[in-house]
Amino acid sequence: MPLPTAPSKRADRLTAKDFEAPARAKPRAARKAPTEVIAEPVSAVAVKRSTERESKRSTQSAALTHSPVTAPTAANVPTPSVKPLPVAAPVAAAVTAAAPDTKRSKRAKTSGPKKLFVLDTNVLLHDPMCLFRFEEHDIYLPMIVLEELDGHKKGMTEVARNARQTSRTLDTLAGAPGADITAGFLLDSTGHKDANGKLMFQTQPLNYTLPTSLPQGKADNQILGVVEALRQHYAPREVVLVSKDINMRVKARALGLATDDYQNDKTLEDGDLLYSGSLALPSDFWATHGQSVESWQQGPHTFYKVDGPSVPSMLINQFVYFESPGEPSLYARVTEIRGTTAVLKTLKDFNHLKNAVWGVTTRNREQNFAMNLLTDPEVDFVTLTGTAGTGKTLMALAAGLTQVLDDRRYTEIIVTRATVSVGEDIGFLPGTEEEKMGPWMGALDDNLEVLGKTDTNAGEWGRAATNELIRSRVKIKSMNFMRGRTFLNKYVIIDEAQNLTPKQMKTLITRAGPGTKIICMGNLAQIDTPYLTEGSSGLTFAVDKFKGWPHGGHITLARGERSRLADFASEVL
């Protein structure tokens, strides 16, 4: 059968738009060569047509731009059974045309409309590094904010230190090469690559009108006026006021201004999402995980190697428990995780009197978990949270005294706490450092009194000698003088840690030297430090950052054991 006549014009098979699209400069490596799927006669046709294209390029281009060319009829040219080679051109054109769209869509995800954030003074005083926390957005500082910042820089308080740090940061940005205050300082000029926006200052007066009910001379109202002027000047760009002052945000919303709280300091949005340290195994745990379980004995502990769907939700040093009616209970701690396999280690039962720690036995499941962490020499950092009366301080002191006086694992116990009062301050306290900390350590004295009475066979003289020995090994230190210190082989208790900021928590934890164990305790429902919440507390920060670390552990104590009166008051008041 004779081959069909080759088309005389390239538009017989393709439109002019398809041929004018740019072809791929370099074919894909994985794509097969056209000779594998195209017959030999078609290759000859393609060669012939390419030769004609070189000799008649000008005439063909004119024909394409002026008038359409009709395809040959079936009577003159029979339909070829194999597609000609130029049909591959639209595929390449489609791929190259789609490539820019993909890149454009990626850019759209990362780059949106930039906002302009106006910072209140309390944000700068709360976090000196807040200028670099707004990613690609721009920051604006009113002149009154700089004036208030200057008024807070004197003194040795945390607020004064943050004010001085913020001033140094502004000076560094102003001293960067090419810095222009009228155009705004580039926030990434000092090495903070995540901050891609600009820092702008109020360099000229702004015209704004506020309701007459707002005093014009107050700093907060002046900042609100600046936000209103910027909103009108930069419309339709979004201008947002960022403030830690709730009343300031309420007034801004009343004036129709966009406002928000400073969220970067919050570890968790909701305190209920805090890591609890324990995990209840499902009722069908042994049915789904008991097929390939391995167990072995090592000293007083039994180890179980399990594999199943519950393993991905576990963390190192997390406690797991299985309680089901009619089946033996399991209380264990996760010691190793590899993929979908976990190794569980059974716990020491401190509920039994034979395992009492300095005469103290645990009364519930969570207390037993906590005592296993407190007495484990491989765990260097322990956090305990819970309501009043759950036994945090008593267990920490009992475990510390046992390991200091009996086991000689640590040399002494160091106790400190945040000196934030519940009510009005009573003024300066007389005496040495320990005497000044005495009124803050009422909880320590109460628990030492309980622990001193555990030995009933020693008699009055024996108990007095024991109390004297205990007092000699328990040192009370103030947090104000912790900077630069290093604790070697110490048992450090940080009480009321919920009142610490993340920066203060970092300062205390980094004091630990070789052989030191740190216990942080607190009740997140009793925060007395201004501007601190459950989500931004240093205790929450430490719990979230240390979860899953092989040498750290956390447990939330849920049940109060102080008295029936205290338990009922915690529930109803």
C-alpha positions in Angstrom: 0.0 0.0 0.0 1.5 3.4 -1.0 2.3 5.9 1.7 0.0 9.0 1.9 1.3 12.2 0.5 3.1 14.3 3.0 1.3 17.5 4.0 2.7 20.6 2.2 2.0 23.1 5.0 2.6 22.7 8.8 -0.8 24.1 9.6 -2.5 21.1 8.0 -2.2 19.4 11.4 -1.6 22.2 13.9 -2.8 25.7 14.5 -0.5 28.7 14.3 -0.7 29.2 18.1 0.6 25.7 18.8 3.6 26.2 16.5 4.4 29.7 17.9 4.7 28.3 21.5 8.3 27.9 22.7 9.6 24.3 22.6 11.4 22.6 25.5 15.1 23.3 25.2 16.1 20.1 26.9 13.9 16.9 26.9 13.2 15.0 30.1 15.7 12.3 30.8 13.0 9.7 31.7 11.0 10.3 28.5 11.6 7.7 25.8 13.0 8.8 22.5 10.4 9.4 19.7 12.0 6.7 17.5 10.7 4.0 19.9 7.0 4.8 19.3 7.0 6.4 15.8 7.2 4.3 12.6 10.1 4.6 10.1 8.0 6.1 7.3 6.9 8.9 9.6 10.5 9.8 10.4 11.2 10.2 6.7 8.2 12.5 6.4 9.4 14.5 9.3 12.9 14.9 7.7 11.3 16.0 4.5 9.0 18.5 6.2 11.8 20.0 8.3 13.8 20.6 5.1 10.8 22.3 3.5 10.3 24.4 6.7 13.9 25.8 6.5 13.4 26.9 2.8 9.9 28.3 3.1 9.8 29.8 6.6 8.9 33.3 5.5 6.1 32.3 3.2 4.6 29.9 5.7 4.6 32.5 8.5 2.8 35.0 6.2 0.2 32.4 5.4 -0.4 31.6 9.1 -0.9 35.2 10.1 -3.2 36.2 7.2 -5.6 33.3 6.5 -6.4 29.9 7.9 -5.5 26.9 5.8 -8.1 24.1 5.2 -7.1 20.5 5.8 -7.0 18.2 2.8 -10.2 16.3 2.0 -10.6 12.6 2.3 -11.0 12.3 -1.5 -7.6 13.8 -2.3 -5.4 12.6 0.6 -6.1 9.5 2.6 -5.9 9.7 6.4 -2.6 8.5 7.7 -2.7 5.6 10.2 0.3 7.0 12.2 0.4 10.4 13.7 3.1 12.7 12.3 6.0 13.9 14.5 4.9 17.5 14.9 2.0 16.4 17.2 4.6 16.1 20.0 5.0 19.9 19.9 1.8 20.8 21.8 2.9 18.4 24.6 6.1 20.2 25.2 4.3 23.6 24.8 1.8 22.5 27.4 4.5 21.5 29.9 6.4 24.7 29.5 3.3 26.8 29.7 2.3 25.0 33.0 5.7 25.5 34.6 5.3 29.2 35.4 1.8 28.6 36.9 3.3 26.1 39.4 6.0 28.6 40.4 3.4 31.3 40.7 1.2 29.1 43.0 4.2 28.4 45.3 4.9 32.1 45.6 1.3 32.8 46.4 1.5 30.4 49.4 4.5 32.1 50.9 3.9 35.7 50.0 0.6 37.4 50.8 -0.4 41.0 51.4 2.0 42.5 53.9 0.5 43.9 57.1 1.7 46.8 59.1 2.0 46.1 62.8 2.0 49.0 65.2 3.7 47.8 68.5 2.7 49.1 71.9 5.4 49.8 74.5 4.4 46.8 76.7 5.2 44.4 73.8 8.8 45.7 73.6 9.1 45.5 77.4 7.8 42.0 77.4 10.0 40.5 74.7 13.0 42.6 73.4 13.3 40.3 70.4 9.7 40.8 69.3 10.9 43.0 66.4 12.1 39.9 64.6 9.0 37.7 65.2 6.7 39.1 62.5 8.2 37.3 59.4 7.6 39.3 56.2 5.4 42.0 57.7 6.5 45.5 58.5 6.6 47.1 62.0 5.8 50.7 62.9 6.9 52.4 66.2 5.1 55.7 67.1 7.2 58.4 68.7 5.4 58.1 72.0 6.5 54.5 72.3 10.1 55.5 72.1 9.4 58.1 74.8 7.9 55.5 77.1 10.7 53.1 76.3 13.2 55.7 77.5 11.3 56.1 80.8 11.5 52.4 81.7 15.3 51.9 81.1 16.5 52.8 84.6 16.7 50.2 87.3 17.6 46.5 87.7 14.2 45.0 87.1 13.3 42.6 84.3 11.4 45.4 82.6 14.3 47.8 82.7 16.7 45.2 81.3 14.3 44.5 78.4 14.0 48.3 77.7 17.7 48.6 77.5 18.0 45.5 75.3 15.3 46.9 72.9 17.2 50.3 72.8 20.4 48.5 71.9 18.6 46.5 69.2 17.2 49.7 67.6 20.7 51.3 67.7 22.1 48.2 65.9 19.5 48.5 63.2 20.2 52.2 62.8 23.9 51.5 62.4 23.6 48.9 59.7 25.2 49.9 56.3 22.7 51.7 54.1 20.2 52.2 56.8 17.7 55.0 56.0 15.2 56.0 58.7 12.8 57.6 56.3 12.5 54.5 54.1 12.7 52.1 57.1 15.3 49.8 58.5 15.6 46.3 57.1 15.1 43.9 59.9 17.3 41.2 58.4 20.3 43.5 58.3 21.5 42.3 61.7 21.5 38.6 60.8 17.8 37.7 61.6 17.0 36.0 58.2 13.4 35.1 59.2 12.5 38.8 59.5 12.0 40.1 56.0 10.1 43.2 56.7 11.0 46.8 57.6 11.0 48.8 60.8 9.5 52.2 60.4 9.4 55.2 62.8 7.1 58.1 63.1 9.3 60.9 61.6 6.6 63.5 61.0 3.4 64.5 62.7 0.2 62.6 61.7 -3.2 64.1 61.4 -5.9 62.2 63.2 -9.1 62.8 65.1 -10.2 60.9 68.2 -13.4 61.1 70.2 -13.5 64.0 72.7 -14.1 61.5 75.5 -10.6 60.2 75.2 -7.9 62.4 76.9 -5.6 63.7 74.2 -2.5 63.7 76.4 -2.5 60.1 77.4 0.1 57.8 75.7 -2.4 55.0 74.9 -4.7 57.4 73.2 -1.9 58.9 71.2 -0.9 55.4 69.9 -4.6 54.8 69.0 -4.5 58.1 67.0 -1.3 57.0 65.2 -3.0 53.7 64.2 -6.1 55.6 62.9 -3.9 57.9 60.8 -1.9 55.0 59.4 -5.0 53.1 58.5 -6.2 56.0 56.4 -2.8 56.6 54.9 -2.0 53.0 53.9 -5.6 52.0 52.9 -6.4 49.3 51.8 -3.4 47.8 53.5 -4.2 46.2 56.9 -2.8 48.1 59.9 -2.9 46.1 63.2 -2.2 47.3 66.7 -0.3 44.7 68.8 -0.6 45.2 72.6 -0.5 43.2 75.8 -2.8 45.7 77.4 -6.4 44.3 77.3 -8.0 47.7 77.9 -6.0 49.1 75.1 -7.3 46.4 72.7 -10.8 47.0 73.9 -10.6 50.7 73.1 -9.0 50.0 69.7 -11.9 47.7 68.8 -14.4 50.3 70.0 -12.8 52.7 67.5 -13.0 50.2 64.7 -9.3 49.5 64.6 -7.7 46.1 64.0 -5.9 44.8 67.1 -4.3 41.6 68.4 -2.4 40.3 71.4 1.3 39.4 71.1 1.1 35.6 70.5 4.7 34.6 69.9 5.5 34.2 73.6 2.7 31.6 74.0 3.9 28.0 74.0 0.3 26.7 73.9 -3.0 28.3 72.9 -4.9 26.3 75.4 -3.7 25.0 78.7 -5.7 21.8 78.3 -3.3 20.8 75.5 -0.3 20.6 77.8 1.6 17.4 77.9 0.4 15.3 80.8 3.2 12.8 81.0 1.0 9.8 81.1 -1.0 7.8 78.5 -3.9 5.4 79.1 -3.6 2.3 77.0 -6.8 1.3 75.1 -8.9 -1.6 76.4 -7.9 -3.8 73.4 -4.2 -3.1 73.9 -3.2 -6.7 74.4 -5.4 -7.9 71.6 -3.8 -5.5 69.1 -0.2 -5.5 70.5 0.2 -8.9 72.2 0.8 -10.9 69.1 4.5 -10.2 68.8 5.3 -9.0 72.3 8.7 -9.8 73.9 9.5 -9.7 77.6 12.6 -10.1 79.7 13.7 -9.6 83.3 16.5 -7.2 84.4 16.9 -6.8 88.1 13.5 -5.9 89.7 12.1 -4.5 86.5 10.3 -6.3 83.6 10.7 -5.0 80.1 8.1 -5.4 77.3 8.8 -4.9 73.6 5.6 -4.1 71.9 4.7 -3.2 68.3 1.4 -1.7 67.2 -0.7 1.3 66.4 -0.4 2.9 69.9 3.3 3.3 69.7 3.4 6.4 67.4 1.5 8.4 70.1 4.1 7.6 72.8 7.1 9.6 73.9 10.3 8.7 75.7 9.9 8.7 79.5 6.1 8.8 79.2 4.2 6.7 81.6 1.6 4.3 80.2 -0.9 2.4 82.2 -3.5 -0.4 81.4 -6.4 -0.8 83.8 -9.3 -3.0 82.9 -11.8 -4.9 85.1 -10.9 -8.6 85.3 -7.4 -8.2 83.8 -4.0 -7.6 85.4 -3.0 -3.9 85.4 0.2 -2.6 83.8 2.1 0.5 84.9 5.2 1.2 82.9 7.5 3.9 81.4 8.5 4.1 77.8 12.3 3.8 77.6 12.9 3.3 73.9 11.1 4.0 70.6 12.2 2.7 67.2 9.6 3.2 64.5 6.5 1.4 65.5 8.3 -0.6 68.3 8.5 0.6 71.9 10.2 -0.8 75.0 8.2 -0.5 78.2 9.8 -0.8 81.7 7.7 -1.6 84.7 7.7 0.7 87.7 8.7 0.4 91.3 5.7 0.4 93.5 6.0 3.2 96.0 2.4 2.6 97.2 3.8 -0.2 99.3 5.2 0.5 102.7 8.3 -1.4 102.1 9.3 1.1 99.4 8.5 4.2 101.4 10.8 7.2 100.7 11.8 8.9 104.0 8.7 7.4 105.5 6.4 8.7 102.7 4.3 6.4 100.5 2.4 7.5 97.5 -1.4 7.4 97.5 -2.4 7.4 93.9 -1.2 6.4 90.4 0.2 9.8 89.4 2.1 10.2 92.7 3.7 6.8 92.0 4.7 8.0 88.5 6.3 11.2 90.0 8.2 9.3 92.7 9.7 7.0 90.0 11.0 10.1 88.2 12.3 11.7 91.4 14.3 8.7 92.5 15.7 7.7 89.0 19.4 8.9 88.8 19.2 8.8 85.0 16.5 11.6 84.9 18.1 15.0 85.3 15.1 17.2 84.9 11.6 16.7 86.4 8.6 18.9 86.1 5.5 18.5 88.3 2.3 20.3 87.8 -1.0 20.0 89.7 -3.5 21.7 91.9 -2.9 22.6 95.6 -2.5 19.6 97.9 -1.3 17.0 95.3 1.9 16.4 97.2 4.5 18.1 94.8 6.7 19.6 97.5 6.4 16.8 100.0 7.5 14.1 97.4 10.3 16.3 96.0 11.7 16.9 99.5 11.3 13.2 100.6 13.1 12.0 97.5 15.8 14.6 97.9 16.5 13.8 101.5 16.8 10.1 100.8 19.2 10.6 98.0 21.3 13.2 99.9 21.5 11.6 103.4 21.0 7.9 102.7 22.2 7.3 99.1 24.8 10.1 99.1 24.0 10.7 95.5 23.9 14.5 95.9 25.7 16.7 98.4 22.8 19.0 99.4 19.3 20.3 98.5 19.0 23.8 97.1 15.5 25.3 97.3 14.4 28.5 95.5 11.2 30.1 94.3 9.9 33.1 92.5 9.3 35.9 95.1 6.0 37.1 93.7 3.5 37.9 96.4 -0.2 37.2 96.2 -1.3 40.5 97.8 0.5 43.8 98.8 4.2 43.6 99.5 5.2 43.9 103.1 8.4 45.8 102.4 12.0 45.0 102.9 12.9 42.0 105.0 15.8 42.0 107.6 18.6 39.5 107.9 20.8 37.4 105.6 19.8 35.9 102.2 18.3 32.8 103.9 16.5 34.9 106.5 15.0 37.2 103.8 13.8 34.1 102.0 12.3 32.6 105.1 8.8 34.1 104.8 8.6 32.8 101.2 9.5 29.3 102.3 6.6 28.6 104.6 5.7 25.5 102.4 9.2 24.2 102.8 9.0 24.5 106.6 5.6 22.8 106.7 6.9 19.8 104.7 10.1 19.5 106.7 8.1 19.4 109.8 6.0 16.5 108.4 9.1 14.6 107.2 10.8 15.1 110.6 8.0 13.2 112.4 8.1 10.1 110.1 10.6 8.4 112.4 8.6 7.6 115.5 11.2 5.4 117.2 13.9 8.0 117.5 12.5 9.8 120.5 12.6 13.5 121.2 16.4 13.8 121.1 16.7 11.7 118.0 14.1 13.8 116.1 15.8 17.0 117.2 19.1 15.7 115.9 17.5 14.6 112.6 15.9 18.0 112.1 19.3 19.7 112.7 20.9 17.4 110.2 18.1 18.1 107.6 18.5 21.8 108.1 22.2 21.6 107.5 21.7 19.9 104.1 18.8 22.1 102.9 19.9 25.6 101.6 17.5 28.3 100.6 18.7 30.6 97.8 17.3 33.6 96.1 16.7 33.6 92.3 18.1 37.2 92.1 21.7 35.9 92.6 21.6 32.9 90.3 23.3 34.4 87.3 26.7 32.9 86.7 26.5 30.2 89.3 27.1 26.5 88.6 25.7 23.7 90.8 27.7 20.5 91.1 26.0 17.3 92.4 23.1 19.3 93.8 19.4 18.5 94.2 17.7 21.7 93.1 14.0 22.4 93.8 12.3 25.3 92.0 9.0 25.9 93.7 6.1 28.1 92.3 7.7 27.8 88.9 4.5 28.9 87.2 5.4 32.5 88.0 8.7 32.4 86.0 9.0 33.7 82.5 10.6 31.5 79.9 13.8 33.6 80.1 14.0 33.2 83.9 13.4 29.4 83.5 16.2 29.1 81.0 18.5 31.1 83.4 17.8 28.6 86.3 18.0 25.4 84.3 21.3 26.3 82.7 22.9 26.6 86.2 23.0 22.8 86.4 26.5 21.2 86.4 27.6 17.6 86.3 25.5 15.3 88.6 22.8 17.9 89.3 19.1 17.2 89.3 16.5 20.0 88.9 12.8 19.7 89.9 10.4 22.4 88.8 7.0 22.4 90.5 4.0 24.7 90.1 0.3 25.1 89.7 -0.6 26.8 86.4 -4.0 27.8 87.9 -2.2 30.2 90.4 -0.1 32.6 88.3 0.6 35.9 90.1 3.1 37.5 87.6 1.6 40.2 85.5 1.3 39.5 81.7 1.9 35.7 82.3 -0.8 33.2 81.3 -0.9 29.5 81.3 0.2 29.4 77.7 3.2 31.8 78.2 4.4 30.6 81.6 8.0 29.4 82.0 6.7 26.1 83.5 4.6 25.5 80.4 7.6 26.4 78.2 9.9 23.9 80.0 7.3 21.0 79.9 6.7 21.5 76.2 10.4 21.7 75.3 11.6 18.8 77.4 9.0 16.3 76.5 10.5 13.2 74.8 14.0 13.9 76.1 15.6 10.7 77.5 16.8 12.4 80.6 13.7 14.4 81.5 10.2 13.6 82.6 6.9 15.3 83.5 3.8 14.2 85.3 0.6 16.1 86.0 -0.8 15.3 89.5 -4.6 15.2 89.2 -5.8 14.1 92.7 -5.4 16.1 95.9 -4.3 14.3 99.0 -4.0 17.2 101.5 -7.4 16.8 103.2 -11.0 16.4 102.3 -11.6 20.1 103.1 -8.8 21.2 100.6 -10.1 18.8 97.9 -13.7 20.1 98.3 -12.5 23.8 98.3 -10.5 23.2 95.1 -13.6 21.9 93.3 -16.3 24.4 94.4 -14.4 27.7 95.1 
